[in-house]
């Protein structure tokens, strides 16, 4: 289902990518912006909506990135725009810790209602995914009176000092930025394409490592993405996550689901935990929560969330009233437009098309993911050896043809596709055709 947008829903190239005006701005960027801030595609955006991004040169590109899974409801979704405009006209900030406002409470009520489990819950709002993860760790430590945090290979949790320690991949996230926070322990993730293990087998391996190397009695929290995002959209084998939840429950460990990339209908369910019916103690959210405005949250069991002393959680901008208004508009859009169903439909279109490309070229080792969070792992033919060079070449070729795609993976060999859930079928079909053409051209298939 699509959300109305005034922008023509078409791929249109009127200049090379990047065009001359974008090239001029790129020169200004180079002179003004730190070189440490990267960019996937050197275009400059004038407008976006539905399934397209329009740059300042008049090119209209098909968006298979959604700002890294943020614009689930599409860019400038009408309910979001209306809510933000109304809120900006009334007030832009008071700091919820100084004088409160209804929007913050309303967002927390929605999160408590929508997140997995029917137990009593509380929520707290923050600015970014990394900040939510840090606060989840703080809450777990306060509740358990323990210090150790268990994370997983291929995991990504943010760019702050603690979340860099929790993130697996060194380059570009950790290189030269240490030393990092201590009491963070990494164990193997279920990665079916490479390890061939069942979910229970992989969980037993990880649990054994926790027992032997950390000690269950020392662990405050197990923090895991139900589908590893930056690690390559790795979907753990069935049974892996439930076994970890059981282990955490049996040992007084807080189980934290990092749903920052997977949340809010992205995977064809409200949350990725829903696919196996697991109920986390705490869940972190951000990205898709507010239609593009910065907002994040920790939601969890009331007794855990309330174990922190008054004043222990918060921040100047956390739960900003404008961002809260955007979230209320975004959640209403998700519910009214059945974006869970839209994500399921996108999966039904994408997976067969991508598998056909895999069969023709022999360079895609696996098509995986859920909903509108789909990836292909690119390998050297007949092996599971990563081919990062071909992955980068395919992405670059798509960019020149007006299709925005992203790469990921610990080895840089995963092409990840995250269309807005408002993507019209004809655009999705065209994007997949362009993708296929680039694969065929680069492989000679």
N, C-alpha and C positions, 0 to 999 in steps of 0.2 A: 504494500500500500504506500502511496506517495503522499508527501505533504505539499500543498500548493506553493509554488515559487514563481516570481515574475521572470526568472531567467529562462531563456530557451534551453531545453534539455537536449543539448547536442554537443558533439565533439566538433570543434571548428578551429583550424589552424590557419592564421592569416600571416604569420611570420615564422621564422625559425624559432626553436625553443633553446635559449631565451631570446625574446625579441629585443629590439633596440632600446625601448624605454626601460625594460627590466635590466638590460646590460648597464644602462646609465646608473640606475639605482644600485646595482651590484657594486659599481665603482665607489659610490658614496658609502655603501655598507662597509667595504673594505677599509675605507679611511676612518670610519667612525665606530665600528662594532668590533669587539674583541675577536681575534681569529680563533679563539677557543670555542666560539658558538658556531656549530656546524649548520649545514643546510643540505637537504636532499636534492632539491631542485631550485636552480637560481632564477625563479620567476617571482614577480611581485603581484600580489592579488588585489583586485579591485572589487570583486563581488564573488559570492559563492552561495549555492543553494541547491536543494534537490540532490542531484548526483554530479554537479559540475563545479569547477573553479574557473573563474574568468580573470585573466591577468590584465595588466595595464596596457598591453599591446593589443588587446582584443581577442586573444586566443581563449578558447573554451576547452578545458581539459576535463576528462572523466576522472572522478575522484575515487580511487580505491584505497585511500589512506585514512580519511575521516579525521585528520589531525591526530593520528595515532589513537584511533578508537574513541574519540571525544564527541564528534558531532553525530552521534547515533540517530538523533532526531532530525538531522540535516542542519546545514548552516542557516542561521537567522530564521529558525522555525517560528511561525506566527505566534503561537502561544508564549514562546520564550520572549520574543521581541515585545509583545504587548505587556507582559509582566514586568520586564526590565524597564520599559519606558515609564510605566506607572510608578514603579518604585523609585527610580531616579528623580522623578518629579517631587516625590514626597520627602525622602531623605536618603543619603548615600552611606552614612556611617554613624554609629554611636558607640560601637564596641559592645558586644553582647555581655561582656563581663562588667560593664559600667551601667548601662541601661538596656534592658532586654527589648525584644520585638517579636511579634507573632510569627514572622516568616521562619526564623530559626526553629521555633517550636514545631511549626507545621512540617518542615523538612524532616525533623527527627521523628515525628509521628509517622510520616510516610515510610521512612527507612525501617522503623520498628515493625511496621505492618508488612512490608514487602520482602524483607530479608528472610532467609530460611529459618524455620522453627516457629512454633506457636507459644514459646515460653515468654515470660515477661522480659522486656528489653529496655535498654537505654542507648542513646546515641550522643556523640559529641562531634562538632564540626570543626574542620581545619581548612587549610589552603591548598594542599597538594597531596598527591599520593604518598610521596616520601614522608611527609609530615604525619599522615595517617598511620603509616607503618611504624614510625618512631613512637607515636603515642600508644599504639597497640602493644608494643613491647613494654613501655612504661607501665601500662595498666596491668599487663600480665605479671610483671615483676612485683608490682605493689600487691597484687592479689595473692600470689603464691609465696612471696618472700624468698624467691629463688632468683638466680641471675642468668643461667645459661639459655641461649636461644638457638634452636636448631633450624637450619635452612637447607636448601637442596641444590644440587648441581643444576646448572642451566637457569637458575632463578634470577630474577631481576626485581629489586625492591626500591631503587631510588639512587639519588646522587648526594645525599647528605653523608656525614661521616659514618654514622651507624648503618645507614642503608647501603652505603658502598661496601661496608664489611659484609653485609648480608647478600649482596649481589655477587654472582659467580664470575661474570665476564670481566676480564681485566681491561682490555682496550675496546672502546675509549673511556670507560667509566671510572676506572681505578688507577690507571697508569700514572705514576709520579705523585699521587695524592695522599699516600700513607704518611704516618701509621694510622691504622684504623681501629675502631672500637673493638674491645676484646669480649670474651665470653660468647662468641658466635661460632657455631660448629656446623660444618657442611657434610651432608650425607647424600648417597646416590638417589636420583630421581628415576622413577619408572619411565623408560624411553623405549617403547616397544620396537621401533624400527631398528634400533641398534642392539638392545640387550636381549630381545627375544623372550623375556620372562613374562609370566603371568603377573597380574596385579598382586595377588597374595605372595608370590615368590619375591617380587621386587620389594614389597613392604617388609617382609621378614628380613631381607638383607639390610634395609635401612634401619629397622628397629634394632637389629643386632649391633649395628655400628653405634647407635645411640646408647644402648645399654653398656657396651664395652668401652667406648671412648669418652663418653660424657657422664653417664649414670642417670637413669630416669629421674631419680630423686633430686637431681640438681637442675632439671630443665623447667624453666618458667613457661616457655612457649615453643610450639612447633609452628613455623610460619611457612605457608606454601601457596603458590598460585595453582588453582585447580586445573588450569591449562597454562603452561609456562609461556609467557608472552615473548619478551625479547629473546628468550632462549630458543625460540623457533616454533612456537605454537604446538608444543609437545603435549599431547593428550595422554595422561598416564593410563596404563592398562586397567581395565575394569577390576575393581576390588582393591586397588592400591590405596586410594583415599579413605574408603571406609575402614580399612585395617589400621591406618594411622590414627583415625578418629578414635577407634576403640582403644588403641594403645594409650593415647593421651588421656582418655577418660579413666582408664584403669590406674593411671599413675599421677593423677592430679595435675596434669599439664594442660595449659590453655592452648586449644587448637585454634589457630588464626588463619582464616582464608583470605588471601590477598586477591581480591576481585577488582582491582583497580582497572585492569584492561578488559576483564571478562564480564563485568557487571552491566546491568541495565539493558537487558534484552539482547546483547551482542551475540551470545552463543545460542540463541533460539530458546532461551529460558530467561527468567528475570536475572538469575545468577547461575554461574556454572556449577555451583554446588548442587543445584536442583537436579542435574542430570543423573546423579547417583543417590540422591536423597540424603546427602550428608548434611548435618547441622553443625556449623562451626560455633565455638564459644564466642569468638569475635570475628567480625568481617570488616575489611577495609575497602572503601570505595572512593572513587574520584572520577577522572576522565569523563565518562558518559553521563554523569549525574546532573549536569547543569547546562547542557546545550552549548558548551564552549566557554562558559565563565569559570573562573578558578574556585573550586569547592571540593572538599574531601570530607570523609567521615569515618569514624569507628562506631560500629553498632555491635551490641553484644548482650550477653546475659546480665540482667539487672544487678545480680549480686557481685559480678566481676566489675562491671562499669562503675558501680557505686563504692567500690573498695578504695578508690583514690580519695585522698583528703581534698577538701574544698580549696579551690585555687590551684590544684595540681595540674589541671588540664585547662587549655585555652590558648589565647594568642590574640594580638590586636585585631587582626583581620579575619580570624577564623569565623566562618558563618556570616560573612559580610551580607548585609540585607539585599543588595542587588543580586549577588550570586544565589542567595536563597530564593529570591523571586524567580530567577531563571530556572532553578531546580524544580520549583513547583510547576512552572509551565512545561518543562521538559517531561516530568513524570506524568502530567496530565496527557501530554501528546502520546507518550508510550502506551498508556492505558487506552485512550480513546481510539488510537489508530492501529491497535494490535501489532505493535512492533515486534513482539515475540513471534507472532506468525509471519511477519515480514522477514525476519532473520531466518526462520526455517525455510521459507520459500527461496531466499537467496542461496542457501546451502544446496537446495534441490537443483538449482540451476548451475551453480559453480562446480560442484564436485564431479558430475559426469563430464563436463567440458574439460576440466583439468585432467581427469583421468584419461580422456581421449588424447590429449597432448602428450601425457606420459607414455601411452602405448605407441604413439607415432615416433617419438624422439628417443626414448630409452635413457633419457638423462634425468628423469624425475623418479627418485627412489620411493617417495611416498607423497600422496595427497592426504592431508589431514586437517583436523579442526572441527569446529561446530558452528552452526548458524552462519553469521556473516563474519566469522573469524577463521579464515581458511588459509592454508599455506601449502606450498610445495617445497620439498627438500630436494635440492639439485645435486646430483652426484655424477661421478665419472661412470660411463656406461658399464653395466655388468658388475658394479661394485657398490659399496656403501661409502666410498671415499668422497668427502666433500669437494664440491667444485665451486669455490667462491668466485673465481674469475668469470665463469659463465653466468653465475647469478648476478654479478654486477653488470655484465654486458646486457643481459636481458632487461634489467631494470632501466639502464640508460637508454636502450632502444625504445622501450615503452614510453619513456619521458619525451623523447624526441617526436614520438607519434601522438602525443597528447593524452597519455594515460598515466596517472600518478599511481605508482606502486612503491612499496617499501620493502626493504630487506631486513633480515633478522638472523638469529641463530648464533650459537656459541662459535661456530666455525664460519660464519658469514655466508652460508650456502642455502639460506631459506628465503623464499620470496613470500611475503605475507600480504594478504589481501583483506582489507577492512572497509568495504563500501558503506556509506551511510545506509541506514535501514530504510531510508526514503528513496533509494535508488530505483528509477524506473527500469522496467524489464528491457526496453530497447537499448538503453545505455549500458546495462550490464552485459547484454549480449554483444554489443559492439566492442566493449572493453576486452572481453574474453577472446573475440576474434583478433583484435590487435595483438593480444598476448600470444595467441597461437602463431600468428604470422612471424613474430619476432623469434619465438622458439625455433620455428622451422627454418628461418633464414640463418640463424646463428649455428644451428646444428647440421644444416644440409640435409635434413630428413625429408 
